[in-house]
Amino acid sequence: MGVFVFGAGGHAKVVVSTLRAAGWAVAGLFDDDLQKQDSYVLGVPVLGSIAEARRIPPEQGVLAFGDNRLRAKFAAELPGWEWIVVVHPQAYVDPSVVVGPGTVVLAGAVVQPEARLGAHVIVNTGATVDHDCIAGDFVHLAPGANLGGGVRVEEGALVGIGASVIPGTSIGPWSVVGAGAAVVRNVAPGARVGGVPARPLRSRRAA
Ligand SMILES: CC(C)(COP(=O)(O)OP(=O)(O)OC[C@H]1O[C@@H](n2cnc3c(N)ncnc32)[C@H](O)[C@@H]1OP(=O)(O)O)[C@@H](O)C(=O)NCCC(=O)NCCS
């Protein structure tokens, strides 16, 4: 029948493309955004809200929200689904890498030996994960992010576009590393850091 995709935004578009490149058929998408109902993503129909997905028997699926908290929320709210691992044929994942359910590795990404990726991780376009790294559940490594060897990225953290993390450092749970940052020391749980070298940012929104 094909794989169901949860989310119908920009990241879902890339996931649909990646599923097809990896040889999967895509059955349809679910999204709670009313404006997306009855629309198509790369020719695949949006079938309804996520509440409607709960009315069908669980099948194979992918949570295709770029937002880490949304993937965590829907993973908890959709029991019984078989979350598939999707690896783009132009990505490299060493055979020794352990990959959790629902994780996606997009085009141009590289995951080196004995790295461990949790569940529902996104290794986005062109991101690199070097040897012995650990990425917890719901981590997002944004396009072009680079992790040196032995880096630990804890659950729910976002490493932003083009950020670099030096070997052996830890990124705390649910923290955010800003785009273009160079992380040279550990990042605290829930922190927002940015710059070269990365330092805590003061958000204008929180002010
Ligand atoms: C770090 C980030 C989350 C900050 O967002 P925010 O809390 O809304 O921050 P604000 O826009 O209010 O900016 C707060 C300050 O931080 C600075 N800042 C924001 N992002 C920064 C970054 N990436 N590097 C350095 N400084 C940054 C701003 O210039 C501002 O400084 P100022 O007050 O001196 O002018 C965001 O800018 C970012 O880089 N997100 C990553 C996005 C990404 O890669 N997504 C993946 C998509 S696939």
The ligand as a MOL file (V3000), in Angstrom:
LIG
                    3D

  0  0  0     0  0            999 V3000
M  V30 BEGIN CTAB
M  V30 COUNTS 48 50 0 0 0
M  V30 BEGIN ATOM
M  V30 1 C 19.7200 30.5250 17.1690 0
M  V30 2 C 18.2810 30.8240 16.7900 0
M  V30 3 C 17.3770 29.6660 17.2240 0
M  V30 4 C 17.9070 32.0740 17.5460 0
M  V30 5 O 16.5710 32.3270 17.3890 0
M  V30 6 P 15.8640 33.4140 18.3680 0
M  V30 7 O 15.9460 32.9450 19.7790 0
M  V30 8 O 14.5200 33.6710 17.7710 0
M  V30 9 O 16.8450 34.6440 18.2640 0
M  V30 10 P 16.5950 36.1510 17.7770 0
M  V30 11 O 16.3090 36.1560 16.3150 0
M  V30 12 O 15.6330 36.7780 18.7350 0
M  V30 13 O 18.0530 36.7730 17.9830 0
M  V30 14 C 18.6020 36.9740 19.2940 0
M  V30 15 C 20.0330 37.4470 19.1290 0
M  V30 16 O 20.8380 36.3170 18.6980 0
M  V30 17 C 21.4860 36.6440 17.4490 0
M  V30 18 N 21.4640 35.4020 16.6500 0
M  V30 19 C 20.3920 34.7400 16.1650 0
M  V30 20 N 20.7610 33.6350 15.5230 0
M  V30 21 C 22.1060 33.5950 15.5790 0
M  V30 22 C 23.0530 32.6900 15.0620 0
M  V30 23 N 22.6890 31.6120 14.3680 0
M  V30 24 N 24.3550 32.9420 15.3160 0
M  V30 25 C 24.7330 34.0550 16.0260 0
M  V30 26 N 23.8630 34.9460 16.5350 0
M  V30 27 C 22.5690 34.7140 16.2960 0
M  V30 28 C 20.6510 37.7430 16.8110 0
M  V30 29 O 21.4230 38.5090 15.9180 0
M  V30 30 C 20.2310 38.5060 18.0470 0
M  V30 31 O 21.2970 39.3070 18.4990 0
M  V30 32 P 21.1030 40.8950 18.7560 0
M  V30 33 O 19.9660 41.0020 19.7250 0
M  V30 34 O 22.4280 41.3080 19.2930 0
M  V30 35 O 20.7920 41.4880 17.4150 0
M  V30 36 C 18.1020 31.0030 15.2570 0
M  V30 37 O 18.5410 32.2720 14.8010 0
M  V30 38 C 18.8360 29.9130 14.4580 0
M  V30 39 O 20.0090 30.0460 14.0740 0
M  V30 40 N 18.1040 28.8170 14.2320 0
M  V30 41 C 18.6080 27.6570 13.5010 0
M  V30 42 C 17.6400 27.4060 12.3630 0
M  V30 43 C 17.9670 26.1150 11.6520 0
M  V30 44 O 19.0970 25.7900 11.3420 0
M  V30 45 N 16.8980 25.3510 11.3950 0
M  V30 46 C 16.9740 24.0970 10.7010 0
M  V30 47 C 16.0730 24.1550 9.4970 0
M  V30 48 S 16.1860 22.7460 8.5130 0
M  V30 END ATOM
M  V30 BEGIN BOND
M  V30 1 1 1 2
M  V30 2 1 2 3
M  V30 3 1 2 4
M  V30 4 1 2 36
M  V30 5 1 4 5
M  V30 6 1 5 6
M  V30 7 2 6 7
M  V30 8 1 6 8
M  V30 9 1 6 9
M  V30 10 1 9 10
M  V30 11 2 10 11
M  V30 12 1 10 12
M  V30 13 1 10 13
M  V30 14 1 13 14
M  V30 15 1 14 15
M  V30 16 1 15 16
M  V30 17 1 15 30
M  V30 18 1 16 17
M  V30 19 1 17 18
M  V30 20 1 17 28
M  V30 21 1 18 19
M  V30 22 1 18 27
M  V30 23 2 19 20
M  V30 24 1 20 21
M  V30 25 1 21 22
M  V30 26 2 21 27
M  V30 27 1 22 23
M  V30 28 2 22 24
M  V30 29 1 24 25
M  V30 30 2 25 26
M  V30 31 1 26 27
M  V30 32 1 28 29
M  V30 33 1 28 30
M  V30 34 1 30 31
M  V30 35 1 31 32
M  V30 36 2 32 33
M  V30 37 1 32 34
M  V30 38 1 32 35
M  V30 39 1 36 37
M  V30 40 1 36 38
M  V30 41 2 38 39
M  V30 42 1 38 40
M  V30 43 1 40 41
M  V30 44 1 41 42
M  V30 45 1 42 43
M  V30 46 2 43 44
M  V30 47 1 43 45
M  V30 48 1 45 46
M  V30 49 1 46 47
M  V30 50 1 47 48
M  V30 END BOND
M  V30 END CTAB
M  END
